[in-house]
Amino acid sequence: MRILASVVVVSCFVALPCSAQTILKSEPLMLAPYEVAFVKDASCPSGKVLKVTGAIRGLHRRKACVALAGEQASLATATP
């Protein structure tokens, strides 16, 4: 029973950091296929961010303006 309780507690702590999204100031040069990056730039209206999804070789990245909740996002800088 102790093992089950400790597994549940550990899994809760592991899942918490995944809930926040990082918003970059510029679009990353390298992006793995199907990886998602959120970018705050002037191409989207106020209150929305650009969602960039990486693509496999030969295809273009997908870009769309989406709204994110303020408590889910944190502002970070992209390293070129």
NUKE-501174 format. One record per residue (C-alpha): residue number from 1; chain; z, x, y. Coordinates in Angstrom, 1 decimal. Each point is the difference from the previous one (the first is absolute). Example, Ala and Ser with C-alpha at 12.3 -4.5 7.8 and 13.67 -1.06 7.14 Angstrom:
residues 2
SITE|miro|marba|zz|xx|yy
SITE|1|A|7.8|12.3|-4.5;
SITE|2|A|-0.7|1.4|3.4;
end
This chain:
residues 80
SITE|miro|marba|zz|xx|yy
SITE|1|A|0.0|0.0|0.0;
SITE|2|A|0.7|2.9|2.4;
SITE|3|A|-3.4|1.4|-0.6;
SITE|4|A|-1.7|-3.3|0.8;
SITE|5|A|2.0|-0.3|3.2;
SITE|6|A|-0.7|3.6|1.1;
SITE|7|A|-3.8|-0.5|-0.7;
SITE|8|A|0.0|-3.1|2.2;
SITE|9|A|1.8|1.7|2.9;
SITE|10|A|-2.3|3.1|-0.2;
SITE|11|A|-3.1|-2.2|0.0;
SITE|12|A|1.2|-1.8|3.1;
SITE|13|A|0.3|3.3|1.9;
SITE|14|A|-3.4|1.2|-1.2;
SITE|15|A|-1.8|-3.2|1.2;
SITE|16|A|1.4|-0.1|3.5;
SITE|17|A|-2.0|2.9|1.6;
SITE|18|A|-3.3|-1.7|-1.0;
SITE|19|A|0.6|-3.0|2.2;
SITE|20|A|-0.8|1.7|3.3;
SITE|21|A|-3.6|0.8|1.2;
SITE|22|A|-0.8|3.0|2.1;
SITE|23|A|-2.4|-0.5|2.9;
SITE|24|A|-2.0|3.1|1.0;
SITE|25|A|-1.2|0.8|3.5;
SITE|26|A|-3.5|1.2|-1.3;
SITE|27|A|-2.1|-0.7|-3.1;
SITE|28|A|0.5|2.6|-2.7;
SITE|29|A|-3.0|2.2|-0.9;
SITE|30|A|0.7|0.0|-3.7;
SITE|31|A|0.9|-3.2|-1.8;
SITE|32|A|0.2|-0.5|-3.7;
SITE|33|A|-2.1|-2.8|-1.6;
SITE|34|A|1.8|-3.4|0.5;
SITE|35|A|2.8|1.7|2.0;
SITE|36|A|1.1|-2.1|3.1;
SITE|37|A|0.8|1.4|3.4;
SITE|38|A|1.1|-2.0|3.1;
SITE|39|A|-1.2|1.4|3.3;
SITE|40|A|1.0|-1.2|3.5;
SITE|41|A|-3.0|0.5|2.3;
SITE|42|A|-2.0|-1.9|2.7;
SITE|43|A|-2.5|-1.5|-2.4;
SITE|44|A|2.4|-2.9|-0.9;
SITE|45|A|1.5|-2.5|2.3;
SITE|46|A|3.7|0.1|1.1;
SITE|47|A|2.4|-0.7|-2.8;
SITE|48|A|-2.4|1.1|-2.8;
SITE|49|A|-0.7|3.3|-1.7;
SITE|50|A|-3.0|1.4|-1.7;
SITE|51|A|0.2|0.0|-3.8;
SITE|52|A|-2.2|2.7|-1.5;
SITE|53|A|-0.6|0.1|-3.8;
SITE|54|A|-1.5|3.1|-1.6;
SITE|55|A|-3.1|-0.3|-2.1;
SITE|56|A|-1.7|1.8|-2.8;
SITE|57|A|-2.8|2.5|0.6;
SITE|58|A|-3.1|-1.5|1.5;
SITE|59|A|1.7|-3.1|1.5;
SITE|60|A|1.5|-0.6|3.4;
SITE|61|A|3.6|-0.5|0.8;
SITE|62|A|1.2|-3.6|0.5;
SITE|63|A|1.5|-0.7|3.4;
SITE|64|A|1.7|-3.2|1.2;
SITE|65|A|2.4|-1.0|2.7;
SITE|66|A|3.2|-1.5|-1.5;
SITE|67|A|3.4|-1.1|1.4;
SITE|68|A|3.1|1.7|-1.2;
SITE|69|A|3.6|-1.0|0.5;
SITE|70|A|2.0|2.2|2.3;
SITE|71|A|2.7|0.7|-2.5;
SITE|72|A|-2.5|1.1|-2.7;
SITE|73|A|-1.7|2.7|2.1;
SITE|74|A|1.0|3.4|1.4;
SITE|75|A|-2.1|2.1|2.3;
SITE|76|A|-0.9|3.5|-1.2;
SITE|77|A|-2.5|2.7|0.9;
SITE|78|A|-3.0|1.0|-2.2;
SITE|79|A|-0.5|3.6|-0.8;
SITE|80|A|-3.7|0.9|0.4;
end
